[in-house]
């Protein structure tokens, strides 16, 4: 099985102990696209934190 590398966008809402991860994850082929969306989300306010992490994916997984 072929394994590829993608960048997954992780989004958290809230601060401190009230901080919760948004369960949906988007994956991007290009780290720059992932970072673009992370910055746009983070700019919405100080309650949103978003960042990108590398992730191993299979060809059948949805990647933008």
C-alpha positions as CSV (number, residue, x, y, z in Angstrom):
1,X,0.0,0.0,0.0
2,X,1.3,3.4,-1.0
3,X,1.8,5.9,1.9
4,X,1.9,9.6,1.1
5,X,2.5,12.7,3.3
6,X,-0.2,15.3,3.7
7,X,-0.6,18.2,6.1
8,X,-3.6,18.1,8.4
9,X,-5.3,21.2,9.6
10,X,-6.1,21.0,13.3
11,X,-8.5,23.6,14.8
12,X,-9.2,24.4,18.4
13,X,-11.8,26.7,19.9
14,X,-11.7,28.3,23.3
15,X,-9.0,28.9,25.8
16,X,-7.6,27.2,28.8
17,X,-9.5,24.2,30.1
18,X,-12.5,25.1,27.9
19,X,-10.4,24.7,24.7
20,X,-11.9,22.0,22.4
21,X,-10.6,20.4,19.2
22,X,-12.9,20.6,16.2
23,X,-13.3,16.9,15.3
24,X,-13.2,17.4,11.5
25,X,-9.8,17.4,9.9
26,X,-8.9,18.7,6.4
27,X,-5.8,17.4,4.7
28,X,-3.7,19.3,2.1
29,X,-1.0,18.2,-0.3
30,X,0.9,21.5,0.1
31,X,1.9,22.8,3.5
32,X,1.6,26.4,2.3
33,X,-2.2,25.9,1.5
34,X,-2.7,24.4,5.0
35,X,-0.9,27.3,6.7
36,X,-2.9,29.7,4.6
37,X,-6.2,28.4,6.1
38,X,-4.7,28.1,9.6
39,X,-3.8,31.8,9.5
40,X,-7.2,32.8,8.1
41,X,-8.9,30.8,10.9
42,X,-6.6,32.2,13.6
43,X,-7.3,35.7,12.4
44,X,-11.0,35.3,13.2
45,X,-10.3,36.0,16.9
46,X,-8.3,34.9,19.9
47,X,-10.6,32.0,20.6
48,X,-9.5,30.0,17.5
49,X,-6.2,28.3,17.3
50,X,-5.2,26.4,14.1
51,X,-2.1,24.7,13.0
52,X,-0.8,22.1,10.5
53,X,0.9,18.8,11.2
54,X,2.4,16.3,8.7
55,X,0.4,13.1,8.5
56,X,0.8,9.8,6.6
57,X,-2.2,9.2,4.3
58,X,-3.3,6.5,1.9
59,X,-4.4,7.2,-1.7
60,X,-8.0,6.6,-0.8
61,X,-8.1,9.5,1.8
62,X,-9.5,12.9,0.8
63,X,-6.7,15.4,0.3
64,X,-7.2,18.9,-1.0
